[in-house]
Amino acid sequence: MSTPNVNKPNEGIVGQISNSLGNAANYVGETLSGKGAEASKEANKEQAKGNVPGNDSVTDRVSGAFGAASDKLDQHKHEASAKANKEGI
């Protein structure tokens, strides 16, 4: 996760533009990572429900449930980081 770049006193316009560009790039990256975690979460939810052929044993379903929970945490972390970077633009 990336933290937003903050403008320092007397940094100048070039430094401020550089920080804004860095924050914009970080925002896009975190947004994409959040979307990837969301997609993985949905796939793991289907596995937890037993809807994935070949992965419908109890062990596979439990693994899918734990994976979905982990992906949800990742999704929220990426979304929070993206929001912070967007506010720093």
N, C-alpha and C positions, 0 to 999 in steps of 0.2 A: 504494500500500500504506500502510496506517495502522499507526502504532506505538501500543502500549498506553499509556493514561494511567496515570501512577504517582502514588500518594498521597504527598504531601509532609508532612514533620513539622508538626504543629500545624495541619493543614488543616481539621480538623473533620469531623463526620459528614456534613454536607451536601456538602462537597467530595468526600468518599470515595464517597458515593452517586452524585454527578454523574460521577465517574470511572468507576465501575462501569457506569453506564448507557451512557456513551460507548463503553466497551470492548465491551459487549454489542452495541450497534448496529454497531460496526466488525466484530465477529465475524460477525454475520449478513451484512453486506455482503461481506466477504472470502470467506465460505463460498459465497455465491451467485456471486461472480465466479469462484471456483475451479471450480464446477460448470459455468459457462458455458464456461470454457476447456477443460474436459474434454469437453464436447459438441462443441466446435469441433475438438478434437484427433481425436475419433473420426470426424467427417465428413471431415477431411483425410486420415486413414488410409485411408478407403474410396476417396477420390480417388487416393491414391498407389497403391492396388492396381488402379486402373482400373475400379472398380465404379460410377462415376458416369457415366450416359449423357451424351454430349456433352462430357465432360471426361476423355477416355481417351487423349489424345495423350501422347507422352513428356514434353513440356513441362508439360502439366497434371499428370502423375503426379509429376514432380520438384517442382513447386510444392506439391502436396499433401503430399509428404514433408517439405519445409522448413516448411510451415505446421504440420504435426503436431508437429514438433520444437519450434517456437517456442511453440505452445500448451501443450506439456508443461512447458516452463520456466515459463510464466505460471501454470499450474495449481499447480506446486510452490511458487512465490512466494506465491500467494494462500493456499494451505493453511498455509504456515509463518506468515504474518501472522495468519491466523484462529486458529491455535493460540496464538500469543503473546497475542492479545487475549482469548482464552478464559481463559488463565491469569491475566490481569490483572483479571478480574471479581471 
